């Protein structure tokens, strides 16, 4: 896991962070992790698998449709690119 150091945090922000952490019954470090996670991974983010499932349901696709494609699928391993 990565470690992060935050420099030049004002005393007021540090105190507010400790108060917020106490309100959520966690340490200041755990509170900072929660804040950063919420900032970079919001609940409203697009999840690719969920989006694809929604689109396929809207199009009326079923498992039988996918199974019909299986015999046509290329089963050969991919060859790595060559840069010669």
Buried (B, 14 or more C-beta within 10 A) or exposed (E): EEEEEEEEEEEEEEEEBEEBBEEEEBEBEEBBEBEEEEEEEEEEEEEEEEEEEEEEEEEEEEEEEEEEEEEEEEEEEEEEEEEE
